[in-house]
Amino acid sequence: MGEGRRQDPRRIYQQVADEIRALIRGGRFAMGARLPAERDLALQLGVSRPSLREALVALEIEGTVEIRLGAGVYVTAGPDRAPGATLAMGESPSELMHGRMTIEGPVTVLACARMTPATLAALRGTLERMRAAVASGDDPAADDRLFHVTIARQSGNGLLARIVGDLFDGRHSRLSTRISTRFENRDTWAAALSEHEAILAALDANDPLLAEVAMRRHLQRSADRWLSGLQAP
């Protein structure tokens, strides 16, 4: 990561989006031109591919580029129409997921030590409602949130439970919402449901190590699904 990018207090995706816009303003990419392949552009800018994908989504929201899944990313606004700088559109989705992995893994261990039959029954209820929602094509996000927050509450630490809820709610930002509309479907929700079931099975078995591993695996796979859905050639 460049020195200037390290010192800039704004989010990485804003900085990367501004760098791509500068290339457009400088005539590197003309109106209607296709941007380089993701791997090449990430190397050129010296950024991670998740950060690049988030920057491209931010540019799409503001109307500077269009992401055509399976076909690439194209410039849709000339230098005279592109905004001067990328506005904040919420936290970085990849950073949110990393934060959740850092916090929810240990929280799950704490919850496992305090688990009760009543909380296990409540968790089963959230999974049953999620399963019904997935089958009917409805949005299971509310019960997805409740599953994670219920586990966090069982840790006995109200602050940690609030942090888990706040991190989950980061998915409602403009950036995260746009990404979600691109990747969430019945298959991705079915995968998340299966991962939730593995977490619940570990909690039911009173195995804190397995529960933590299952939680971390679920969040990592969720992050992978979230951003891999944006991958362009």
C-alpha positions in Angstrom: 0.0 0.0 0.0 1.4 3.4 -1.0 2.6 5.9 1.7 -0.1 8.4 0.7 -2.8 5.8 1.1 -1.6 4.9 4.6 -1.7 8.5 5.7 -5.1 9.3 4.2 -7.8 8.9 7.0 -10.5 8.0 4.6 -11.6 4.4 3.9 -9.4 2.4 1.6 -12.1 1.9 -1.0 -12.6 5.7 -1.2 -8.9 6.2 -1.9 -8.7 3.4 -4.5 -11.8 4.8 -6.2 -10.2 8.2 -6.4 -7.1 6.7 -8.0 -9.2 5.0 -10.6 -11.1 8.2 -11.3 -7.8 10.0 -11.6 -6.8 7.6 -14.4 -10.1 8.3 -16.1 -9.6 12.1 -15.7 -6.0 11.7 -17.1 -7.3 10.0 -20.2 -6.0 6.6 -19.4 -9.5 5.1 -19.9 -12.0 6.8 -22.2 -15.7 6.9 -22.1 -17.0 3.4 -22.8 -13.6 1.8 -22.3 -13.2 -1.4 -20.4 -11.0 -1.3 -17.4 -8.1 -3.8 -17.1 -8.8 -7.3 -15.7 -9.2 -7.2 -11.9 -5.9 -8.9 -11.2 -4.0 -6.5 -13.4 -5.7 -3.4 -12.1 -5.1 -4.5 -8.5 -1.4 -5.0 -9.2 -1.2 -1.7 -11.0 -2.7 0.1 -8.0 -1.0 -1.9 -5.4 -4.2 -2.9 -3.5 -5.9 -6.1 -2.5 -8.6 -7.5 -4.8 -11.4 -7.1 -2.1 -10.4 -3.4 -1.8 -10.5 -3.0 -5.5 -13.9 -4.6 -5.8 -15.3 -2.3 -3.1 -13.9 0.7 -4.9 -15.5 -0.4 -8.2 -18.8 -0.7 -6.5 -18.5 2.8 -5.0 -17.7 4.1 -8.5 -20.7 2.3 -9.9 -23.0 3.8 -7.3 -21.8 7.3 -8.2 -22.2 6.5 -11.9 -18.6 6.6 -13.0 -18.4 2.9 -14.1 -20.7 0.0 -14.8 -20.0 -3.5 -13.5 -21.2 -6.1 -16.1 -20.9 -9.4 -14.4 -19.0 -11.8 -16.6 -18.1 -9.1 -19.0 -15.9 -6.6 -17.1 -16.1 -3.0 -15.8 -16.7 -0.1 -18.2 -16.3 3.6 -17.9 -19.7 5.3 -18.1 -18.8 8.9 -17.1 -16.2 11.1 -18.9 -13.7 13.2 -17.0 -16.0 16.2 -17.1 -18.9 14.3 -15.4 -17.0 12.3 -12.8 -17.3 13.6 -9.2 -14.2 15.1 -7.6 -13.9 12.6 -4.8 -15.6 9.5 -3.6 -18.0 10.0 -0.7 -18.2 7.7 2.2 -20.7 4.9 1.6 -20.4 3.0 4.9 -17.6 0.9 6.3 -15.6 -1.4 4.1 -17.6 -4.7 3.8 -14.3 -6.7 3.9 -13.2 -4.9 7.0 -16.6 -5.4 8.6 -16.3 -9.2 8.0 -12.8 -9.3 9.4 -14.0 -7.4 12.4 -16.8 -9.9 12.9 -14.4 -12.8 12.6 -12.1 -11.2 15.2 -14.9 -10.6 17.7 -17.5 -13.4 17.1 -15.0 -16.3 17.3 -14.1 -15.6 21.0 -17.6 -14.5 21.8 -18.8 -17.9 20.6 -16.4 -19.6 23.0 -17.8 -17.5 25.9 -21.4 -18.3 24.9 -20.6 -22.0 24.7 -19.5 -22.0 28.3 -22.8 -20.4 29.4 -25.1 -22.2 26.9 -28.6 -23.2 28.2 -31.3 -25.4 26.8 -33.6 -22.4 26.4 -31.0 -20.5 24.3 -30.3 -23.6 22.2 -34.1 -23.8 21.5 -34.2 -20.1 20.5 -31.3 -20.7 18.1 -33.1 -23.7 16.6 -36.1 -21.4 16.1 -34.1 -18.9 14.2 -32.8 -21.6 11.9 -36.2 -23.0 11.3 -37.5 -19.5 10.3 -34.4 -19.0 8.1 -35.0 -22.4 6.4 -38.6 -21.5 5.7 -37.7 -18.1 4.3 -35.0 -19.5 2.0 -37.5 -22.1 0.8 -40.1 -19.5 0.0 -37.7 -16.9 -1.5 -38.2 -14.5 1.4 -35.4 -12.5 3.0 -34.0 -14.4 6.1 -31.7 -11.5 7.1 -33.6 -10.6 10.3 -33.2 -14.2 11.7 -29.6 -14.3 10.5 -28.9 -11.3 12.7 -30.9 -12.7 15.6 -28.9 -16.0 15.4 -25.6 -14.1 15.8 -26.9 -11.6 18.4 -28.5 -14.4 20.5 -25.1 -16.2 20.7 -23.4 -13.0 21.6 -25.9 -12.3 24.3 -25.3 -15.7 25.8 -21.7 -14.7 26.4 -23.0 -12.6 29.3 -21.3 -9.4 28.0 -23.8 -6.9 26.9 -21.2 -4.7 25.3 -19.9 -7.5 23.1 -23.5 -8.3 22.1 -24.1 -4.7 21.1 -20.9 -4.7 19.0 -21.9 -7.9 17.2 -25.2 -6.3 16.4 -23.7 -3.1 15.2 -21.2 -4.9 13.0 -24.0 -6.9 11.5 -26.0 -3.8 10.8 -23.1 -2.4 8.8 -24.5 -4.5 5.9 -27.2 -1.8 5.5 -24.8 0.9 4.2 -25.1 2.0 0.6 -21.9 0.1 -0.3 -22.8 -3.2 1.5 -26.4 -3.1 0.2 -25.3 -2.8 -3.4 -22.9 -5.7 -2.9 -25.6 -7.8 -1.2 -28.1 -7.3 -4.1 -25.5 -8.7 -6.4 -24.5 -11.8 -4.5 -27.4 -12.9 -2.2 -29.7 -15.5 -3.6 -31.3 -18.8 -2.5 -28.0 -20.7 -3.0 -25.9 -18.3 -0.9 -28.5 -18.3 1.9 -28.7 -22.1 1.8 -25.0 -22.2 2.3 -25.2 -19.7 5.2 -28.0 -21.8 6.8 -25.9 -24.9 6.6 -23.0 -23.1 8.3 -25.3 -21.9 11.0 -26.4 -25.5 11.6 -22.7 -26.5 12.1 -22.3 -23.7 14.7 -25.4 -24.8 16.5 -24.4 -28.4 16.5 -21.0 -27.5 18.1 -22.8 -25.4 20.7 -25.2 -28.2 21.4 -22.3 -30.6 21.9 -20.7 -28.1 24.3 -17.5 -28.0 22.2 -16.2 -24.4 22.4 -13.2 -25.0 20.1 -15.4 -26.5 17.4 -18.0 -23.8 17.9 -15.3 -21.1 17.4 -13.9 -22.8 14.3 -17.5 -23.2 12.9 -18.2 -19.5 13.5 -15.0 -18.3 11.9 -15.5 -20.6 8.9 -19.0 -19.3 8.4 -17.9 -15.7 8.5 -14.9 -16.3 6.2 -17.1 -18.1 3.7 -19.7 -15.4 3.9 -17.0 -12.8 3.1 -15.7 -14.9 0.2 -19.3 -15.2 -1.2 -19.9 -11.5 -0.7 -17.0 -10.2 -2.7 -16.4 -13.1 -5.1 -19.8 -12.4 -6.5 -18.4 -9.1 -7.8 -15.4 -10.6 -9.6 -15.1 -9.5 -13.2 -12.8 -10.9 -15.9 
